[in-house]
Structures are given as C-alpha cells and as structure tokens.
C-alpha cells in the first residue's frame, strides 16, 4: 500500500517542526497533534510534488512502441522511476521482429540500450506514454493518516516535545512566544469562579467569560490555550475532561475517595504464578472480571455492559473499572475524569469520577443504597445520550424473601449464618453475601489485617462449609468472602488453593478443607 509505505519512510526533521511552528504563528490558533500531523503530511506531499514535477519536467514515460530523439528525457518506472537522457540511436538488428530502433541512455553512470519503435506486442507497450507524472501525485493526507496515524502521531509527538519553541496543554500545541502572560490575580479569579460553581467542572471558556476575559483583544482560542497552560501548572486545579473536552475542577473540592483510594479497595499485591491453573480456573478468572486481574481482554464495540458488584465496591460506592466497563467509560487521558452517573429508573443524577490509575468509578453509593442492591448484584452501565453521561440500571423484580449467607462476626471471630432477606434485584447467587453490622466487619477486617491470605482462606472455608450439607464452598463464594476482609483478586486465591495441601478440590470449582484440617 503506497500510503503505508510513504508513512513508514517519513522522517520528521527540524525543518518540519519549523514549518509547523510557522503554521501555528500564521493561524494564531492552538492545534491538536492530529491536526498538526495532517498539516505536516500535506506540507511534505507538496514539497515532494514540487521536487518530482521538476524531476519529471519534459520527461516521457518509456514505451517501446514509441519513437525517441537524441536529447529527450525518458522516465523508466522499472528502475524506480529513474530519468535518463537519450544519447544515441541506431537501427535494431533482429529480423524476427521486423524493423525497430534502439536508443541509448545513461542510467546510474552506465550506458544502456532500450528498444524503440518496437511494433510487436510487449507488456510495456500498454503504457500510455506521453509526459511522465509523479507516481504519488494522488496520495491524500487523510489516506496516509488513516493507514498509519498512530505511528505518525507518536513520532510527531516526540519531535514536538523536544522543541523549545512549542508548548502543549490538554492535547493542544502553540508557540510559547505567543502565549499570554497569566498572572496570579487571574488564577485567583479562576479559583473563585470554580469555588462558586461547587468546584466545577467548568470549561475554560466559561471561566474566561466569568472573569471578564484575558488580555487585550486577544483571540478567544489564544485566551483559552494560555489559561489552560497556566491552570495545568497550578496544583490547585485539576483537568478532568474526557478526550476532546477540557474541564477544570478545584482539587480541594473533589471527593476524598477520588484523591485517596478508599480503604476497602486498597490492595496489597501478592506474587503468584498461574502456570498450574487449569482451564476451569482461567475461565473463572475471566468470568469474575476483577479489575485487578491482568491480561483479561474484552475488545468489542459495545455501548452497554453488565458487571457484578463485590463487597469493596458496594461499600465504597464504586463501579469496577474492569475489562468490560473500560470500554464504556472514557479513556485515561487525565488521572481523574468527571462524569455524570444517571439512574435509569427515575433520571436522578450523581457526580461520578473515573479514576483509571486505581481502576474504579466513584459516585454510585447513593444509587446502591436507594435501590438496596446486595453484594453480588448485577449492574448494567450504558452510554447516555450526551458525552460524559452514563446510565446505571439493574434487573429489578418484585421483592422476594430468600435465604443468603450473612457475615455475622462475633468479636474477632469469623462466622456465617443463613438468614432470610428480601431482595428485589437480580444477583449472582454464588457471589451474594449479607453484611449487617458494618462496624463489627470493620473491626474484624482490622484484626485480620496482618494475617496471611492462607490463614484467612482456611478460616473462611471452615466457617462457610458449615452452611452446606456437602461441607464444600464454591470458589466464587470464597472470593466474595475474602474481599469482605481484604481486597484481593481471584488469582492469588486460586494459586493458594492449587498449591496448598490444606485444601481439597471437589470438582466444579467447589473446595473444602483437607481431612486432617477438618
């Protein structure tokens, strides 16, 4: 493909950056990396067209059937579109082909001969002949960017960052010499504007409007870029917009859970190997889709996903940012992204925050509490009708009383009971757990904070098995219970079960303590 090959051969030089800088100075408008990549491609294509047009000027495309004269310039596509001047002519001497002539040209310092006025059928005789043109004359910038946009923009980004003449903020570039000076007074005004608007989020344009503009008669695009740059360098402000949109928020007014990971979601990494995992174990890891599990790939062009809410997320009021939900929520352009969460049943809105670094979306606690969603509930997320809006729903049914395992600690002892609970939402029966006394659970979790995962698992299986006539515990139930006491993805739990003689695999993902432990 010519476009891909052209992109592969592109080497970005200092003169290219100079051309980009001059383009920005001329337009007086900040531009994105993609916009500058399109300009650069068009600039380079234009340069190549001029060079090639000069090279091919008055040159004829070689066609054996045509006649040539000494002094004419001929272009040979077979030899990488090399051009040569005809330096001699003679008659051909092969009676099998009838009368024809032979022209002599100099290619790469060597005299070579080619047939001319050759009437028999020949593949090159199908060339239209006439004046030669550039083989790349029809290439379009958009076509090249479509073929290799990521590669070109990556290389261009490196070159732009290395330039001392350009500044970048929120994905836009502009010459530093044209950036407006933003003094401390303007930043104080911006802080006051955000403070009066509950911390944000506000667009840069809205902030500028409320503070009365920046600079004298400066173009709005320049004002926006200059203020964006100043705000990005001040620790009071946080850029929280999704890709393609710049929004600002006061850091001191952001929820505490957005700045510091809630204690229930804090994971102390445990080294383990999955080399001995069975296919069933790998399948169950994928099924649970814990956001802390690496290497789960769920690539699909979808606008709606369903995920399961385990205790840490139910308690913290967060949505896991796992392989599925990452497709729905905005990409990680900034550390925190402000979004709106919407209750599908009544349209109530909640301020949400996508925190990619720690893999959760904060802001769903009121929603969970309002609908009395249990641990293990199935939550569906879909994109709303506007950018930055995400709709939450669950499968509701008439509340019915069911027996579920209840975490019922006694002082510092783990214990469970099967109790009746009225539930009006669909849930995973293996994941569901009731937790009545949060204060007691917190105290228990604190007591088990320094105990090994093996100790926690052994105790949990011992107590959970009492609820089953078979004396076994399904892995998903064990995983759910472990996460009440300590945040942990399924991998380390599976590794300990597989490698430790304290546990017996009873098949179909059910486990029990070994006979000597029982």
Secondary structure, DSSP 8 states (H G I E B T S, - for coil): -HHHHHHHH----HHHHHHHHHHHHHHTS-EEHHHHHHHHHHHHHHHHHHHHHHHHTTEEE--TTS---TT-EEEEGGGTTEEEEEEEEEE---GGG-S-EEEEEEETTEEEEEEES--S--GGGGS--SB---TTTT--HHHHHHHHHHHHHHHHHHHHHH-SSEEEETTEEEEGGGS----HHHHHHHHHHHHHTTTEEEEHHHHHHHHT-SSSS--HHHHHHHHHHHHHTSTTEEE---TT--EEEEGGGS-HHHHS--GGG---------TT--HHHHHHHHHHT-TT-TT-------SEEEEE--HHHHHHTEEE--TTHHHHS--SSSSEEEEEEEETTT--EEEEEEEGGGTEEE--HHHHHHTT--BTBEEEEEE-SSTTEEEEEE-EEEEEEEEEEEE--BTTB--EEEEEEEEEE-B-TTT-BEE--HHHHHHHHHHTTTS-HHHHHHHHHHHHGGGSTT--EEHHHHHHHHHHHS---HHHHHHHHHH-TTEEEEETTEEEE-TTT-
